[in-house]
Amino acid sequence: MERCGERAQLKADASAPRESLAWLGWFRVVSIAGVVLIHVNGLTAVAHHGDGSDVGRLALLLDFVSRWSVPAFVMASGAMLLDPGRFSGTGAFLRRRALRLVPALVVWHVVYAGVVVRLTGRFAPSELLQAALVGKLYTALYFFWIVLGLALLTPLLVPWVASVGTREVGAAGVVLAAMPAAAMAIVPVAPESEAWVRTAVTWWVPYLGYYLLGYAVRRARLRAWVGVASIVGFAGGSAWVVWQWRQPAGVGAVLEHYQPAESYFHPAVAVAACSAMYLSRWIIRPGAAGALFARPRMARLGRAFGAATLGVFAVHQLVLYVVERMPWLGGGAVASTPEQLVARCVVVFVGAYAAALIGGRIPGVRRVV
């Protein structure tokens, strides 16, 4: 009886008018820009931490004000993939996701393994598989495993999402997102333990809450007071992690010990990510401040750029590797001036997007970008 009810709900959702998702394409574009900022600015922020230099302060600001963008990527996936009205069955869904994710996962691990062995010498060839399975092969490649793990779980989640309300999905998302944050606080108390197992098959676990929150925020009712609260939440959450990482002692140091600011599970980061998604919906719609981006032509552009974000994610580290070796951009992993830092951000973002969009037009290559 319960299964029949779920099927009926799925059919009802499928026949309902589809909402405009123009905002979601642009939200993905802004999110990938944040990811690029984290990776371009990270080493410079660490190298100049506490020295009071202009380039250090700028790197710190750009790095930590963008922390929300990593969980936002997972939220965007949840907003799209957990929709019962767009779910076409377990077999079709898994085939489609496998064709999208598995070739990209394999190819980009092989590509970056070549970079590591031939150009950096970080690992011996015999160590590459182990490094890949524990997320140490190259920066952020574990994201492929996160989205793959969540995709495998999605056919089990969609019927549940269809059978409950937005509040229930949101409440489950909040509870599950709070668990890894709580685990981060427990580790210093029990240093022999780990917050969770960091392996290729379990990386998705601490991101499940964000996955559910993405769908819940997409379905939440748009209200002016919530939009204003989201502005405060985004600004406050981003400012909090910047402030906390700058504190060498006192309350900030205690907070850093139990809840590191660089963690993507920090409560302030979660607040900023949810606020950013809600703001995207609130602003990019007819009659709102961002109505221009909701018009048909701009919406199509947003979808196209949004669809290219996985390719941008995959290739931007290669672009950064090249940029860091350009003499006119500093010729090293750490930028020396604010101008160099800003130039690096622009060149990496534009270069990665150009590579992803061009690659998407090449047969064979389009499967992995």
Sequence and secondary structure as in RCSB ss.txt:
>XXXX:A:sequence
MERCGERAQLKADASAPRESLAWLGWFRVVSIAGVVLIHVNGLTAVAHHGDGSDVGRLALLLDFVSRWSVPAFVM
ASGAMLLDPGRFSGTGAFLRRRALRLVPALVVWHVVYAGVVVRLTGRFAPSELLQAALVGKLYTALYFFWIVLGL
ALLTPLLVPWVASVGTREVGAAGVVLAAMPAAAMAIVPVAPESEAWVRTAVTWWVPYLGYYLLGYAVRRARLRAW
VGVASIVGFAGGSAWVVWQWRQPAGVGAVLEHYQPAESYFHPAVAVAACSAMYLSRWIIRPGAAGALFARPRMAR
LGRAFGAATLGVFAVHQLVLYVVERMPWLGGGAVASTPEQLVARCVVVFVGAYAAALIGGRIPGVRRVV
>XXXX:A:secstr
 HHHHHHHHHHHHHHS     HHHHHHHHHHHHHHHHHHHHHHHHHHTTTS  HHHHHHHHHHHTTTTHHHHHHH
HHHHHHT GGG   HHHHHHHHHHHHHHHHHHHHHHHHHIIIIII  S GGGHHHHHHTT SSTTTHHHHHHHHH
HHHHHHHHHHHHHS HHHHHHHHHHHHHHHHHHHHHTTTSTTS SS  STTTTTGGGHHHHHHHHHHHHS   HH
HHHHHHHHHHHHHHHHHHHHH SSTHHHHHHHHS TT TT HHHHHHHHHHHHHHHHHSSTTSTTGGGGSHHHHH
HHHHHHHTHHHHHHHHHHHHHHHTT GGGTSSSS SSHHHHHHHHHHHHHHHHHHHHHHTTSTTGGG  
